[in-house]
Amino acid sequence: MAPGGYFGQALVVDAGTGTASTLPLPDELLRAYLGGAGLGAWLMHRLAPPGAGPLTAQAPLAFVFSPLVGTPLTTSAKFAVVAKSPLTGLLNDALSSSHFAISGKLTGYDAIVVRGACQRPSALLVDGDGVRLIEASDLWGLPAAEAEKRLRSRLGRGWRAAVIGPAGERCVRYATISHAGRHAGRGGLGAVLGAKRLKAVAVRAATKVAPADPEAVLAAARDLRARSFGPATAKYRELGTLANLLAFNAISALPSRNFQAATFAGAPRLAAEELAQLRTVARNSCASCTIGCEHIYSARGGKQMRVEYENVFALGPMCGVSDPDAVLAASARCDELGLDTISAGGTIAWAMECAERGLIDAPWLRFGDAGALLRALSEIGTGEGVGELLAEGSRRAAELVGGGSAEFAPHVKGLELPGYEPRTMHAMALGLAVNSRGADHNRSGAYEADLSGDHDRLAGGAAHAAAAIETEDRAAIMDSLILCKFLRGVFREPFGEWAALLSAVTGWDVDGAELRRTARRIVLAKRVFNIREGWRPSDDWLPQRLLAEPVTTGSGRVATLTPERLRGMIGAYYTGRGLDAQGRPGEADLADLRLR
Amino acid sequence: MGTPKAALEWHGSTLLRRTAAILARVTEGPVVVVRAPGQDLPALPPGTEVVDDPREGLGPVQGLAAGLAALGGRAEIAFVSSTDMPFLHPAFVRRVLRAAQEGADVALPVARGYPQPLAAAYRTVLAAVAERLVAEQRLRPAFLFEQCAVTRLDESALRADPVLAALDPALDSVVNVNSLADYQAARERPAPEVTVQRFGTLADGHRGPHQVRAATVAAAADATGLALDGHVVAALNGDQITRDGETPLAAGDTVFFLAADAGG
């Protein structure tokens, strides 16, 4: 019998034949990897053929649920999509949330894995009647939201769907998978689904799963709910993540014009403080969430847009665009196409710099030109003009263009950088460099250390490495339980409190120390997968621009991140993680991963 | 005065803590406090080093020798300050350090009528010279100055720095407190004028900038209706982030208050 909160099995579907099998997930394995991103990493070790290209039929893609899904614990309605990334060629997990998580888990599986590829555009259905593929040619070419709406209308009550947009169909390497307007955004997993000619995966609840101690779970849920209304989440409730923009600009941490500066003169026009007064029309939240971080803004033409810091950063300052209507329109275009806004903005910003340097023949593509931004997005969606090149992401595009453009291609391991300036946030610089997913602010929250006041954010060293490890470990657990990271500030003793939640749900006698070991295992499992797939030590690094071009802070202090400093922090990180000088784990750690 | 100068209260902090924090801000390097053997010190900013003066009562050259020696190999130049200058301004420290960096062994301000050997910059290699002078019982700073290249900075030279001229026009940086009356007079002066901005949810419709008088970050927060709790951090002049309410402020400083959670 599976522990509370689990079914103890994964469903493995062959999209080529429409058949499915069940993969048992023993208690000990679930305890070792929990769910979400952790269990997804193990599933990829187990099911992904070594060296298989992410866009090939044999590449698996997993929707992974978690023990907390379906409980009344706030923010727990989340799921992970896990596969090898077409952008990085390495392991990628992208999280999304809401009803798909609950319905997907209550199909009776802790994960749904898809392998193979359909002959024609299809949708995969999973419910109590089993697995089936249905024709979806009529949905092909539609924006994700419209396709989701039509599919649910066709299927009837109770169905929830994760859907790709036109970018996923075209295998743009940073295409998203969407559900209810939220996106499993990073790493291009929409392209993996598109390569399987799957427009959608739809799920319908068929069963129930009980926690081991329902009363304890309910009590914890009440407590967390109360805490979620406190000051730790005020930023998310009141302004949303866009509150970062003006603050980051003030502390020279807002990358702009493809990381040529760390401030942006147009930032006030895009700030949450301004937009909230003029344009907020609603707040929204995911299923089972009491925070309600989503802020819906009105855009020109009557459209309504969810706005986050990262999409405004990437499509605004990163591209030099300060017109809020243009940035909102660009965000809406990314949603329609199913594009990761960070990678889209980063790749376009790189292309803008290439155009200014005469490296690509697109004289119209200029920093600050809102029309050019929108045109570039449309061309990415259609594959016309520069679109075919930019659909590859900045790393591959730079390899094709040459001319030194790789030095200012804003990525790590192929994944475009988020809006945290590494030169003025050295702990974050390390987190971005070493993370398995690539340049990522959700798997490494090392910016917390930079903004804690405990460390000099311009003088990274061993303390920054320790802080980066700690935040990476916390993210590994939160992404595997799964709980939303916007809740993290309410936990006073995170590992102990998370262990108590997990114990109440599963019945396991878990403590904080065990969860710390679990976090380390999950982080290493991802790294080991990447090593298997061709990761090299030189991949744990930052773009040359960030190591060669200083920026100046508001106080006049010159912020430099030298290769020597970064190398020193990486060395301290490897040591702290128990890795060798080449970033590889030893035999004892490998044995602990339970991969053999 | 009844209380050791180092421990004198200063706007909710102490004179010593203020001095150490101002120097840490300017130099980015190690800050060393030289104390008499066994002397109790008030709380210091994180990272501040303390060394014991091996011989008590031998005056400033002995203190110089101990402090410069403690910095040897880690810094070429040190700004040396007594603990009793409550208006020491970062711009003053920068101006003096710059003079030393231009080649002098010692950059010695001459301000408000006197040379200021305890508000001056020294090359750390002078530790050996100072040690020898102590051994020879030549305990006045003037003996040290005889043995090295000294750049004297009179008031016009100091004020030639436009930032210093704007922010500390009276050169109050070198005002020290030698008596209870001095201390009380200093304490009665208004706190420095600083600029405050609040971001995100902290702005509450009033982002600023606001001009307030505040000697510490906590006072700046208080002046704008904020509590510097675990959910709020301050960025001083857009640079260092702190949660330490005792972080001293000087005229012309800007304090940004931000939400501590930067998740995006």
Interface residues (C-beta under 8 A of the other chain):
Chain A: P231 A232 A234 K235 Y236 E238 L239 T241 A243 N244 L246 A247 F248 A250 I251 S252 A272 E273 E308 Y309 E310 F313 P418 G419 Y420 H441 G445 Y447 E448 D450 L451 S452 G453 D454 D456 R457 L458 A459 K485 F486 R488 G489 T553 G554 S555 R557
Chain B: E28 P46 Q197 F199 G200 T201 A203 R207 D229 H231 V233 A234 A235 L236 N237 G238 D239 Q240 I241 T242 R243 D244 T254 F256 L258 A259 A260 D261 A262 G263 G264
